[in-house]
């Protein structure tokens, strides 16, 4: 699995997120420069720091540190 910068929108994507040795499955519902708002499969909403997260979308592993930008800045690059 390749870890790289992800230039597509994250909002609405189904993902698995590893955060502080815990793994969550669900959907990304919002993002800011430093955080993602995540709805788990059991409908719990959690806010996670990107810098401490590993995100898996469509078999692409994304290091949260590589996407610490505003969504519109990351997509333009």
Kinemage of the C-alpha trace (Angstrom):
@kinemage 1
@onewidth
@group {chain A} dominant
@subgroup {mainchain}
@vectorlist {calphas} color= white
{ca unk a 1} P 0.000 0.000 0.000
{ca unk a 2} L 1.349 3.321 -1.051
{ca unk a 3} L 1.365 6.335 1.281
{ca unk a 4} L 1.053 9.553 -0.665
{ca unk a 5} L -0.592 12.949 -0.782
{ca unk a 6} L -4.250 12.630 -1.693
{ca unk a 7} L -5.542 15.370 -3.978
{ca unk a 8} L -9.187 14.341 -4.228
{ca unk a 9} L -11.981 15.562 -1.936
{ca unk a 10} L -12.321 13.501 1.243
{ca unk a 11} L -15.832 14.556 2.229
{ca unk a 12} L -18.339 11.782 1.589
{ca unk a 13} L -15.708 9.062 1.164
{ca unk a 14} L -16.036 5.759 2.979
{ca unk a 15} L -12.824 5.128 4.866
{ca unk a 16} L -11.026 3.274 7.607
{ca unk a 17} L -9.097 5.523 9.956
{ca unk a 18} L -6.397 4.425 12.367
{ca unk a 19} L -6.061 6.935 15.187
{ca unk a 20} L -3.995 6.376 18.348
{ca unk a 21} L -4.011 2.570 17.918
{ca unk a 22} L -7.793 2.457 17.356
{ca unk a 23} L -9.422 1.737 14.009
{ca unk a 24} L -12.703 3.302 12.922
{ca unk a 25} L -14.758 2.473 9.827
{ca unk a 26} L -17.273 4.884 8.410
{ca unk a 27} L -17.589 8.049 6.350
{ca unk a 28} L -15.778 11.396 6.335
{ca unk a 29} L -18.395 14.127 6.722
{ca unk a 30} L -16.212 17.258 6.949
{ca unk a 31} L -12.597 18.376 7.060
{ca unk a 32} L -10.571 21.421 7.995
{ca unk a 33} L -6.872 22.146 7.666
{ca unk a 34} L -5.985 20.027 10.706
{ca unk a 35} L -9.012 17.814 11.424
{ca unk a 36} L -11.501 15.432 9.883
{ca unk a 37} L -15.032 14.911 11.145
{ca unk a 38} L -15.834 11.232 10.876
{ca unk a 39} L -19.109 9.329 11.245
{ca unk a 40} L -18.515 5.753 12.361
{ca unk a 41} L -20.606 2.796 11.214
{ca unk a 42} L -22.658 3.006 14.438
{ca unk a 43} L -23.459 6.700 13.667
{ca unk a 44} L -21.091 8.158 16.296
{ca unk a 45} L -19.453 11.405 15.127
{ca unk a 46} L -15.829 11.973 16.120
{ca unk a 47} L -13.294 14.693 15.343
{ca unk a 48} L -9.772 13.448 14.618
{ca unk a 49} L -6.481 15.282 14.123
{ca unk a 50} L -5.081 14.641 10.667
{ca unk a 51} L -1.508 14.622 11.982
{ca unk a 52} L -2.220 11.551 14.146
{ca unk a 53} L -4.301 9.661 11.583
{ca unk a 54} L -3.732 7.025 8.938
{ca unk a 55} L -6.617 7.007 6.464
{ca unk a 56} L -7.449 4.167 4.091
{ca unk a 57} L -9.660 5.021 1.089
{ca unk a 58} L -10.075 2.542 -1.803
{ca unk a 59} L -6.920 0.619 -0.781
{ca unk a 60} L -4.882 3.836 -0.732
{ca unk a 61} L -3.136 4.513 2.582
{ca unk a 62} L -2.938 8.218 3.358
{ca unk a 63} L -0.752 9.646 6.089
{ca unk a 64} L -2.717 12.476 7.694
{ca unk a 65} L 0.444 14.598 7.925
{ca unk a 66} L 0.590 14.657 4.117
{ca unk a 67} L -2.864 16.199 3.791
{ca unk a 68} L -2.627 18.891 6.472
{ca unk a 69} L -3.945 21.644 4.276
{ca unk a 70} L -7.313 23.195 3.685
{ca unk a 71} L -9.266 20.986 1.298
{ca unk a 72} L -9.321 23.629 -1.437
{ca unk a 73} L -5.518 24.138 -1.195
{ca unk a 74} L -4.778 20.411 -1.302
{ca unk a 75} L -6.990 19.792 -4.339
{ca unk a 76} L -5.479 22.679 -6.384
{ca unk a 77} L -1.895 21.397 -6.079
